Amino acid sequence: MEKRSDKIKIAITGPESTGKTTLSSQLAIHFSGTHIPEYARDYILNLNRKYEYKDLEHITEKQIDSYIQADSSNSGMFFFDTWLIITKVWFQQVYGKCPLRILKAIQDYKIDLYLICAPDIEWVKDEVRENGGERRDELFAIYIKEVEQLKIPYIIIRGEGEARVNSAIHSLETFLRGEAIACQ
């Protein structure tokens, strides 16, 4: 495997209510990295109306801004709590189309590794979440397919609570040592 740069960007993705926020913040603490929080959730919570296409475009721009800011820093590990793959799928699922801007950004703003959270923990309904039940399994499969098409390494994260975090830490340490990872 090629030598790693001094900046490593890891995107945590997966269906709703699969522990992405918890996982990304705990990994940032464990690896003394930077947690890049999800922008979409708070934005949608504060809209006081149903989101629209233009809102997803705004979310896309904020995600790109967070990437550029991380990329302009000197070094470190960056843990993105969600990334453009989720936004792309969101556009496609809700509006049946995706702006070219997001497709180009996915190609231009490189991620080193995806951690894809499996929907094996209980879904918790709240005012923002839309996709519980079997939709989580469908979206999980879509996210895997999207990442595979990019030919970027990924690791599926399973388990509950501390076991989930420890599995992610172990898998990430394996990746950082340059050892082969099994995309399971």
N, C-alpha and C positions, 0 to 999 in steps of 0.2 A: 504494500500500500504506500502511496506517496506521503511525503512529509506533511504534517499538519501545519497550518498557518498559526499565527499567534492569536487569531480571532476565530472562534468557532460559533457557528449559529445553528441552534437547535430549535426546531418548530414542534410544538406539542399540538397535536390535532386529534380529531375524533368527534363522534356525535355529542350531542348535548348531555350534560350531567354525567360525564365519564371521568371527572377529576382532573381536568386539564389545568385549571388555575392552581389547585393545591399542588399538583405534581410540578408544574413549572416553578412555582415559588420555592418549594422544598429542594428541588434540584439546584436552583440558583444559590440557595444557602449552603447546601452540601459542597458544591464545587466552587464556592466563592465567586459566583458569576453574577450576571445581571438578569433580573426578571423583567421582561417587557410585558406589561399587563395587557389583557384583552381590552381593546378600545370599544368594540361593538356593544358589549353588554351594557355598560354605563350610558353610552350614547342613546341606545334604544330605550332604556329605563327612563331617561330624562326627556324624551320627546313629547310626552303627553298627547300622543296621537299614534295611529298606525304608521309604521315605517313605510317609506316609498322607495322607488328605484334610486332616486337622487340621494337618499340616505345611505344606501349601500355604496354608491360612488364616493360619498364623503368618507365612509368607513375605510374604503380601499385606500384613499389618499393618506389617511392617518396611519394606516398600517405601513404604507410605504415610507412615510416620514419617520416612523419609529425604526425601521430597518436602516435608513440612511444615517440616522443619528447614531445607531449602534455601530454601523460600519465606519463612521468617521472617528470613532474612539481608537485609542492606541492598541489595546489588546483585550483579551478576555473571552469568557464564554457568555453567550447571550441565549436566554431561554424565552422564546416567543410563545406566549399563551395565546394560541391560535395563530394562523397565518393566512395568506392569500388563497390557499387551497379551499379553506372553509368558505371564504367569501365568494370564490368562483362557483362552488357548488350551490351556495345560497342563491346567487343570481340565477343559475340554471334551473334550480328546483322551483323557485317562486315566480320568476319572470320568463323562463324558457329561453333565456339568452344571457350572454356575458359580454361586457364591454371589452374591446380589444386591448384597452389600457391594462386591464388586470392580467390578460394572457401574456402580454409583453413583460409586465412586471414580474410574473412568476418565472419567466426565463432570465430576466436581467438581474434580479436580486436573489442570489444563490443562497440556499440553505444547505448545510453540511450533512444534517441528519434529521429525519422525522421520527418522532415518537408518536405512534398512533394508539390512542387509548381505546381499548375494547369496551363495548357496552355491557360489561359483566358485573357492573355495580348498579344498585337501584337508581332508577330515574326519579328525580325530585322535581315536581312541577313547581313553576313559579310564573310570574307575570311576563317573562321574556321567552321562556322555552316553548317551542311549538311541536317538537318531534319526539314524542315518547313512543313506547311500545315497539312494534316491529320496525317502525321507521328508523330507529336507532341502528338496527342490524343492516338495513338497506344503506343507510348513509355510511356506516362503517366500511362496507364493501366498496362503496363509491370512493371514499378517501384512499383506501388501499390502491385501487385502480389508478387514481389520479397520481399518486406518488410513484407508483411503478412506471407509469408512462414518462415521468421525468427522469427515470433511471438514477434516482437518489436513494442512498441507503435509508432503510427504515427499520424500526423495531416496534413490534406490537407489545403494548404494556397491558398486562392482565393482573388480576388479584385485587384484594381489598385492603384498604388502610395502609398500614406500615409495610405489609408484604408487597403491595403495588409499588410503593416508593423504593423499597430495597431492590426489587426486580429492575426498576428503571436505572437505579444507581449502578448496579452490577453490569447491566447491558451497556450503559454509557461508558463505564470504565473499560470494558472490553473494546469498545469502538475506539476510545482514545488511545489505547495501547497499539492500535493498528491491527488488531486481530480480526479475523473474519467474524461477522455477525450473522446469525441465522434470522431471517425475516420470518418470524413465526406468528 
